[in-house]
């Protein structure tokens, strides 16, 4: 039984925030990445949003946008209702797809502008409220 199974087994005894926190155990049990398809889509979305947030904090928006999981992050953000965040990441992905890093000052300036607009730097609590709300709607 992995962390997702344990959280699902607890059902409504976990509030939406507790459920969100339980999904962060993906880093303790990384083998679960290979099993995500057997769970409801909202669980995958929440884990991708957690991973997006971790990646952007640890590696930066440019690395996050260049990640092989960028498309999953964008879709998960849309599904959670964080549409503006998804659009910022999509714009950052276009910038990283357009050429090598560090060679164009305009690209660097645009990436910095996008970084300043993401939830981490603007409305971080509202961002997580969207995710908790999504969990609550999907768990009903």
C-alpha positions as CSV (number, residue, x, y, z in Angstrom):
1,X,0.0,0.0,0.0
2,X,1.5,3.3,-1.0
3,X,0.8,6.9,0.2
4,X,-2.0,7.4,-2.3
5,X,-3.8,4.2,-1.2
6,X,-3.4,5.2,2.4
7,X,-4.9,8.7,1.8
8,X,-7.8,7.2,-0.2
9,X,-8.4,4.7,2.5
10,X,-8.7,7.4,5.1
11,X,-11.5,9.0,3.0
12,X,-13.2,12.0,4.5
13,X,-11.2,11.7,7.7
14,X,-8.6,13.7,5.8
15,X,-9.7,17.2,5.0
16,X,-8.7,18.7,1.6
17,X,-5.5,20.2,2.9
18,X,-4.4,17.0,4.7
19,X,-5.0,15.1,1.4
20,X,-2.9,17.7,-0.4
21,X,-0.1,17.3,2.1
22,X,-0.4,13.5,1.8
23,X,0.3,13.7,-1.9
24,X,3.6,15.4,-1.2
25,X,4.9,12.0,-0.2
26,X,5.6,11.4,-3.9
27,X,9.2,12.3,-3.0
28,X,9.4,9.6,-0.3
29,X,7.9,7.0,-2.7
30,X,9.0,8.0,-6.2
31,X,8.2,4.6,-7.6
32,X,4.5,5.7,-7.6
33,X,5.2,7.9,-10.6
34,X,5.0,4.7,-12.7
35,X,1.6,3.8,-11.1
36,X,-0.2,7.2,-11.4
37,X,-2.4,6.0,-14.3
38,X,-4.3,3.7,-12.1
39,X,-5.6,6.6,-10.0
40,X,-8.3,9.2,-10.6
41,X,-7.1,12.1,-12.8
42,X,-7.4,14.6,-9.9
43,X,-4.7,12.7,-8.0
44,X,-2.3,12.8,-10.9
45,X,-3.1,16.5,-11.3
46,X,-2.4,17.3,-7.7
47,X,0.9,15.4,-7.8
48,X,2.0,17.2,-10.9
49,X,1.1,20.6,-9.3
50,X,3.2,19.7,-6.3
51,X,6.0,18.7,-8.5
52,X,5.7,21.9,-10.6
53,X,5.9,24.0,-7.4
54,X,8.9,22.1,-6.2
55,X,10.7,22.3,-9.5
56,X,10.0,26.0,-9.9
57,X,11.3,26.7,-6.4
58,X,14.4,24.5,-6.7
59,X,15.4,25.0,-10.3
60,X,13.6,28.1,-11.5
61,X,10.9,28.7,-14.1
62,X,13.1,28.2,-17.1
63,X,14.2,24.7,-15.9
64,X,10.5,23.9,-15.1
65,X,9.4,25.0,-18.5
66,X,12.1,22.8,-20.1
67,X,11.2,19.8,-18.0
68,X,9.9,16.7,-19.8
69,X,6.9,17.0,-17.5
70,X,6.1,20.6,-18.6
71,X,3.0,19.6,-20.6
72,X,1.6,17.6,-17.7
73,X,2.2,20.6,-15.4
74,X,0.3,22.8,-17.8
75,X,-2.6,20.4,-18.0
76,X,-2.7,19.8,-14.3
77,X,-2.7,23.6,-13.6
78,X,-5.6,24.1,-16.0
79,X,-7.5,21.3,-14.5
80,X,-7.0,22.7,-11.0
81,X,-8.3,26.1,-12.1
82,X,-4.9,27.8,-12.0
83,X,-5.4,28.9,-15.6
84,X,-3.2,32.1,-15.4
85,X,-0.4,30.0,-13.9
86,X,-0.7,27.5,-16.7
87,X,-0.6,30.2,-19.3
88,X,2.6,31.7,-17.7
89,X,4.2,28.3,-17.8
90,X,3.1,27.8,-21.4
91,X,4.7,31.1,-22.4
92,X,7.9,30.1,-20.5
93,X,7.9,26.8,-22.4
94,X,7.7,28.6,-25.7
95,X,10.7,30.7,-24.7
96,X,12.7,27.7,-23.7
97,X,11.7,25.8,-26.9
98,X,12.8,28.8,-29.1
99,X,16.5,28.4,-28.6
100,X,19.5,27.9,-26.3
101,X,19.5,29.5,-22.9
102,X,21.4,32.6,-22.1
103,X,22.0,33.8,-25.7
104,X,19.2,36.3,-26.0
105,X,18.8,39.1,-23.5
106,X,15.2,39.7,-24.6
107,X,14.4,36.1,-23.9
108,X,16.1,36.3,-20.5
109,X,14.1,39.5,-19.7
110,X,10.8,37.9,-20.7
111,X,11.5,34.8,-18.6
112,X,12.3,37.1,-15.6
113,X,9.0,38.9,-16.2
114,X,7.1,35.7,-16.3
115,X,8.9,34.5,-13.1
116,X,7.8,37.6,-11.3
117,X,4.2,36.9,-12.3
118,X,3.9,33.3,-11.1
119,X,1.9,32.4,-8.0
120,X,5.0,31.8,-5.9
121,X,5.8,35.5,-6.3
122,X,2.2,36.9,-6.3
123,X,-0.6,35.1,-4.7
124,X,0.8,31.8,-3.4
125,X,-2.0,31.1,-0.9
126,X,-4.7,31.7,-3.5
127,X,-2.9,29.3,-5.8
128,X,-3.0,26.5,-3.2
129,X,-6.6,27.4,-2.3
130,X,-7.4,26.6,-6.0
131,X,-5.7,23.2,-5.6
132,X,-7.5,22.4,-2.3
133,X,-10.8,23.5,-3.9
134,X,-10.2,21.1,-6.8
135,X,-9.4,18.3,-4.4
136,X,-12.7,19.0,-2.5
137,X,-14.8,19.0,-5.7
138,X,-13.3,15.9,-7.1
139,X,-13.4,13.9,-3.8
140,X,-17.2,14.4,-3.5
